[in-house]
Amino acid sequence: MLSGQFNLPVGFDLAAVFLFGLTGALFAMKKGYDIVGVFVMALITGAGSGLIRDGIFLQQGPPALVTDERYLYAVGIAGCLGLLFGRHVVIVEKWFDRAVSVVDAAALGTYAIVGAQKAINAGLGVSAAFLIGVINAVGASLIRDVLTQQESILLKPGQFYAFAAAVGCIVFLILGPGIGVAAEASAYIAIAVTFLLRVAAIRFNWRTPPVGTEKIRDKLH
């Protein structure tokens, strides 16, 4: 049983909340929301995945967002930084896309590993940890895209996203529960692998292909 033997510092979870919260704040500014909208998007995007993880899958009492005030501080700081620097980034579309892609790539791996670790520490098996890790990673971006009325990158062919999170989870689970590498070292390696894979996919345009031929898709439409 791995429960209780594979803890990660809470800083990993807080970092993921902050990073995704920052992407939410930046997207809100791009959409022209007011100050309330910026902080609401930072909160929902930053904490959304954690609420899904804690409320639906783990169900170990109130979610971390309401039991540890540091999560709200992380969201608040993300919103403030978005307001301070976002207006300069949003002005140049190219800068905005790059900034969000880098921040999102760092958050993606962090949230994937935190989700997998929390599942293991709750006494769940490796398969469940993989599932929860991937959902924890992509849930925030899905919520963000839905609220900003954008087609989610999770659902359409494009540069590796959920795939990168899945690879990061696999690396983490192999290193940690698989061969016994310390949780923190496993996490850093897996986060780095996810980040590099995601950034490389953007840089070299590595993409997932659409399912079915163009002729079949035309008939369906």
FENTA-V983296 format. One record per backbone hydrogen bond with DSSP energy under -0.5 kcal/mol. CO is the residue of the C=O (numbers start at 1). NH is the residue of the N-H. If there is no record, write none. Layout:
# FENTA-V983296
CO;NH, CO;NH
This chain:
# FENTA-V983296
2;5, 9;12, 9;13, 10;14, 11;15, 12;16, 13;17, 14;18, 15;19, 16;20, 17;21, 18;22, 19;23, 20;24, 21;25, 22;26, 23;27, 24;28, 25;29, 26;30, 27;31, 28;33, 29;32, 34;38, 35;39, 36;40, 37;41, 38;42, 39;43, 40;44, 41;45, 42;46, 43;47, 44;48, 47;51, 48;52, 49;53, 50;54, 51;55, 52;56, 52;57, 53;57, 53;58, 54;59, 63;66, 63;67, 64;67, 64;68, 68;71, 69;73, 70;74, 71;75, 72;76, 73;77, 74;78, 75;79, 76;80, 77;81, 78;82, 79;83, 80;84, 81;85, 81;86, 82;86, 83;87, 85;88, 85;89, 86;90, 87;91, 88;92, 89;92, 89;96, 91;93, 92;96, 93;97, 94;98, 95;99, 96;100, 97;101, 98;102, 99;103, 100;104, 101;105, 102;106, 103;107, 104;108, 105;109, 106;110, 107;111, 108;112, 109;113, 110;114, 111;115, 112;116, 113;117, 114;118, 115;119, 116;120, 117;121, 118;122, 119;124, 120;123, 125;129, 126;130, 127;131, 128;132, 129;133, 130;134, 131;135, 132;136, 133;137, 134;138, 135;139, 136;140, 138;142, 139;143, 140;144, 141;145, 142;146, 143;147, 144;148, 145;150, 146;149, 152;155, 152;156, 158;208, 161;165, 162;166, 163;167, 164;168, 165;169, 166;170, 167;171, 168;172, 169;173, 170;174, 171;175, 172;176, 173;178, 174;179, 175;181, 176;180, 182;186, 183;187, 184;188, 185;189, 186;190, 187;191, 188;192, 189;193, 190;194, 191;195, 192;196, 193;197, 194;198, 195;199, 196;200, 197;201, 198;202, 199;203, 200;204, 201;205, 201;206, 206;160, 213;217, 214;218, 215;219, 216;220, 217;221
